[in-house]
Amino acid sequence: MDTPIDMSFGFQRPFNFFFVRHGVTELNFRGLRCGGDLDVPLTDLGCDQAYLLAKQIQRMDLQLDRILCGSLIRVRQTALIISGVMGGLPIEIDPLLNERRIGDWNRRSIAETEELIASKIAPNGGETEEEFTTRIRGAVEHLGAHSGHRPLVVSSKGVGRVLNTLLGGEGRMAVANGEIVEFMVSLKQDGTPSLGVRRPSFV
């Protein structure tokens, strides 16, 4: 039986932040699993995606003032490209924002392992869904300290999915490589978060 998720973060006020999934890697392109325990770089296409996204963000004038990202190469490359285009936005690396470690599911096809993911079976050598969620919960607590700022979180698909769940969003969020999503966090009367999600349209 699953342990209930603790949704009380002690946030003092509503806040917004933006989330970006890193550019494409070779394994992403081939439809293979790539967890937080497999540190692979972006492809040339992934670098191009990050650059084009950064130029689009720049045109949208989102008033970002910092980047928070995980420690994996693909994520740091994406963050560095965006930072460079945005005039050197400061980058803060938080390993809690790394993708779920999936052990022997790495390099297996997404289609082959989708049922295993959905059934919440723990991979050999990896994290359980509960362990992953607990880790991302720690990242959310750190994120709350930036509620007076305009942060951009750069990470991976699974991290976006769990952030959405922890912050009170609906459904199973999926974010494409190089896509940006706005998270609008409000607070219920009991102090737990309620989430609005917007996928900005580029001009």
Number of C-alpha atoms within 10 A of each C-alpha: 3 7 6 7 12 10 15 13 16 12 18 11 13 16 18 19 18 21 24 26 26 29 29 24 21 16 18 18 12 12 14 19 20 25 23 22 17 17 12 16 20 23 17 13 14 23 22 17 21 28 22 16 22 22 14 14 20 16 11 13 9 12 11 16 14 18 22 22 27 24 20 22 15 24 27 22 20 29 31 19 19 25 18 13 17 17 9 14 18 15 19 15 18 14 15 20 29 25 24 25 22 24 18 13 22 20 17 14 16 18 11 12 14 11 11 14 16 9 9 12 12 17 17 12 12 19 19 18 21 15 14 21 21 17 17 24 22 13 20 17 14 13 17 17 11 15 17 11 16 17 23 25 27 29 26 28 18 23 28 24 17 20 21 21 19 22 23 18 20 12 9 11 16 14 19 14 19 21 17 23 20 16 21 18 22 18 18 10 6 7 15 18 23 19 20 16 16 12 13 13 9 9 7
